[in-house]
C-alpha cells in the first residue's frame, strides 16, 4: 500500500476516480493471489536430502 509521503504516490481527486476500474483491479489482484496459492498447493516443493555414504554410516551409528 502506498503511503502519502511515498514518492510513487500520486494524488487523484475523487471526481477523477473510476470506481468500477478500481474494483476490477482489486478483483484481478485477488484472483491472481488465489491462483498463485492454488499453484503452490498443487506443486509443492520437494526437498530431497542426500547423504554421502560416510555421513549415512555416522547417522545410523555404524
DRENDO-1510 file (C-alpha; in Angstrom, 1 decimal, always signed):
<recs>
REC; n; res; u; v; w
REC; 1; UNK; +0.0; +0.0; +0.0 .
REC; 2; UNK; +1.4; +3.4; -1.0 .
REC; 3; UNK; +1.8; +6.0; +1.7 .
REC; 4; UNK; +1.1; +9.6; +1.1 .
REC; 5; UNK; +4.7; +10.5; +1.7 .
REC; 6; UNK; +5.9; +7.9; -0.8 .
REC; 7; UNK; +7.5; +9.4; -4.0 .
REC; 8; UNK; +5.4; +7.0; -6.1 .
REC; 9; UNK; +2.2; +8.3; -4.6 .
REC; 10; UNK; +0.1; +10.4; -6.9 .
REC; 11; UNK; -3.0; +12.2; -5.6 .
REC; 12; UNK; -6.1; +11.7; -7.7 .
REC; 13; UNK; -9.2; +13.7; -6.8 .
REC; 14; UNK; -12.4; +11.8; -6.3 .
REC; 15; UNK; -14.1; +13.2; -9.5 .
REC; 16; UNK; -11.2; +11.7; -11.5 .
REC; 17; UNK; -11.5; +8.3; -9.9 .
REC; 18; UNK; -13.3; +5.5; -11.8 .
REC; 19; UNK; -14.7; +3.3; -9.0 .
REC; 20; UNK; -15.6; +0.5; -11.5 .
REC; 21; UNK; -12.0; +0.2; -12.6 .
REC; 22; UNK; -10.8; +0.3; -9.1 .
REC; 23; UNK; -12.9; -2.7; -8.1 .
REC; 24; UNK; -12.0; -4.6; -11.2 .
REC; 25; UNK; -8.3; -4.1; -10.4 .
REC; 26; UNK; -8.9; -5.4; -6.8 .
REC; 27; UNK; -10.8; -8.4; -8.2 .
REC; 28; UNK; -7.9; -9.2; -10.6 .
REC; 29; UNK; -5.4; -9.0; -7.8 .
REC; 30; UNK; -7.5; -11.3; -5.6 .
REC; 31; UNK; -7.9; -13.8; -8.4 .
REC; 32; UNK; -4.1; -13.8; -9.1 .
REC; 33; UNK; -3.4; -14.3; -5.4 .
REC; 34; UNK; -5.8; -17.3; -5.3 .
REC; 35; UNK; -4.3; -18.8; -8.5 .
REC; 36; UNK; -0.8; -18.5; -7.0 .
REC; 37; UNK; -1.9; -20.2; -3.8 .
REC; 38; UNK; -3.6; -23.0; -5.8 .
REC; 39; UNK; -0.5; -23.4; -7.9 .
REC; 40; UNK; +1.7; -23.6; -4.8 .
REC; 41; UNK; -0.6; -26.2; -3.3 .
REC; 42; UNK; -0.7; -28.2; -6.5 .
REC; 43; UNK; +3.0; -28.3; -6.9 .
REC; 44; UNK; +4.7; -28.2; -3.5 .
REC; 45; UNK; +8.4; -28.0; -3.5 .
REC; 46; UNK; +10.0; -31.4; -3.0 .
REC; 47; UNK; +13.2; -31.4; -0.9 .
REC; 48; UNK; +15.4; -34.5; -1.1 .
REC; 49; UNK; +18.1; -35.0; +1.5 .
REC; 50; UNK; +21.1; -36.8; +0.0 .
REC; 51; UNK; +23.8; -38.1; +2.4 .
REC; 52; UNK; +27.2; -39.3; +1.4 .
REC; 53; UNK; +28.0; -42.8; +2.3 .
REC; 54; UNK; +30.2; -41.9; +5.3 .
REC; 55; UNK; +27.6; -39.5; +6.6 .
REC; 56; UNK; +25.0; -42.2; +6.3 .
REC; 57; UNK; +27.2; -44.5; +8.4 .
REC; 58; UNK; +27.7; -41.8; +11.0 .
REC; 59; UNK; +23.9; -41.1; +11.1 .
REC; 60; UNK; +23.0; -44.7; +11.5 .
REC; 61; UNK; +25.5; -45.2; +14.2 .
REC; 62; UNK; +27.5; -47.8; +12.2 .
</recs>
